[in-house]
Amino acid sequence: MPQLSDRVQTFTDSVIRRMTRINDAQEDSINLSQGFPDFDPPKEITDALAEVAKKGPHQYSITFGAKNFREAVARKQGKAIGRTIDPEKEIVVTCGGTEAMMSAMMTICNPGDKVIVFSPFYENYGADAILSGADPIYVPLVPPDFHFDREVLEDAFQQKVKAIIICNPSNPCGKVFTREELEFIGSLAVKYDAFVVTDEVYEHIVYDPYKHIHMAQLPGMYERTITCNSLSKTYSITGWRLGYLIGPEKVIESAKKVHDFLTVGAAAPLQEAAVVGLNFGEEYYEQLKNIYTKKRDFFVKGLDEIGLKHTVPQGSYFILIDISDFLAMPQFTGWSDLKFCEWMIEHYGVAAVPGSSFFREPVNHLIRLHFAREEKTLKEALRRLGEMAKQLNCL
Ligand SMILES: Cc1ncc(COP(=O)(O)O)c(C=O)c1O
């Protein structure tokens, strides 16, 4: 058989999605690994989908997105960033935020271009960089508050970088970048003439008192910012694969070509049905925030009662749990976080993602859980985690 490309030898399959498969192979295991809700999308959206099934459209939409979908995105996001967004020239509708990020990277990167990535990072960015030929430069977000060192960041910018990728709110650490931090990053992007690629799929899952600031809303930043966004998390429709890119006309003109040849377009019937969600008023997003705030508080309280050490997210729905106390026990000597997660599924029926898949640094003591689950499911997951801690008797 002829050789496969060198490219595909340099990254593994997604550990996040692999953990879901391992979870699903085990009866009655609770999947807190891959982040998606177990509750229904808003009824208005599913009702619209039922209508679309009868009325269509069922054929291709315009490759860079159905006109009414783009117009709805332009209205919603234009209001959020305080400027008029041209739905013809400044938006590409993609197959999820995943394709948005890949298209952005392929649009701006030549092989060998350097791109700054904060660590911990969302797993996909590593593969996005490899597939687009970029070389990541990792800048640590330092626990416990996941701040970055301004000098370290400027040193990275000095290495002639093409872009910086920001995940805000951040998966997996739950950081919400402050206005001051974003202004500082923006000032470096201007100083060193780099793009900012910002992944804002959790923009509406931000807990009080934190506030989401869009990089594109900061003075002078729209011109160099490419925003990757998605409907997956905001409307609980991760399976619909709807996302979009927003950016300056010149970037979007090229991104449209990349997107067209990658996928032709996002599913037309689903775009049509999702417009109703994009047109929701502020109260929808307030309610979403309240739902997740309740879940976060419930889950955090439960983890505290068990005695597990963990992060408390400012945004997104992920929590990193410190498993050092477990790994220090004789029966786990030499274990990786991956092995621990596999063991946890097999013995306690709770799936997590090994933290090492998010860090550049050699981290082996963290696992990531999400809480986008019904309260009864979270309660049962907490019971199982409590059982595990008790039986191991280490807390
Ligand atoms: C930070 C981040 N970006 C992008 C995505 C992917 O979003 P989509 O489902 O729209 O492809 C995820 C999914 O978990 C995510 O956590």
The ligand as a Tripos MOL2 file, in Angstrom:
@<TRIPOS>MOLECULE
LIG
   16    16     1     0     0
SMALL
NO_CHARGES

@<TRIPOS>ATOM
      1 C1        -13.9400   25.9140   22.4080 C.3       1 LIG1
      2 C2        -14.7190   25.1460   21.4010 C.ar      1 LIG1
      3 N1        -14.6990   25.5470   20.1330 N.ar      1 LIG1
      4 C3        -15.3720   24.8780   19.1790 C.ar      1 LIG1
      5 C4        -16.1170   23.7690   19.4910 C.ar      1 LIG1
      6 C5        -16.8220   23.0290   18.4090 C.3       1 LIG1
      7 O1        -18.0320   23.6070   18.1450 O.3       1 LIG1
      8 P1        -18.9770   23.0350   16.9860 P.3       1 LIG1
      9 O2        -19.8470   22.0060   17.5740 O.co2     1 LIG1
     10 O3        -19.7550   24.2270   16.5770 O.co2     1 LIG1
     11 O4        -18.1070   22.5440   15.9090 O.co2     1 LIG1
     12 C6        -16.1600   23.3070   20.8120 C.ar      1 LIG1
     13 C7        -16.9200   22.0910   21.1570 C.2       1 LIG1
     14 O5        -16.8180   21.5380   22.2260 O.2       1 LIG1
     15 C8        -15.4400   24.0170   21.7990 C.ar      1 LIG1
     16 O6        -15.4400   23.6120   23.0590 O.3       1 LIG1
@<TRIPOS>BOND
     1     1     2 1
     2     2     3 ar
     3     2    15 ar
     4     3     4 ar
     5     4     5 ar
     6     5     6 1
     7     5    12 ar
     8     6     7 1
     9     7     8 1
    10     8     9 2
    11     8    10 1
    12     8    11 1
    13    12    13 1
    14    12    15 ar
    15    13    14 2
    16    15    16 1
@<TRIPOS>SUBSTRUCTURE
     1 LIG1         1 GROUP 0 **** ****
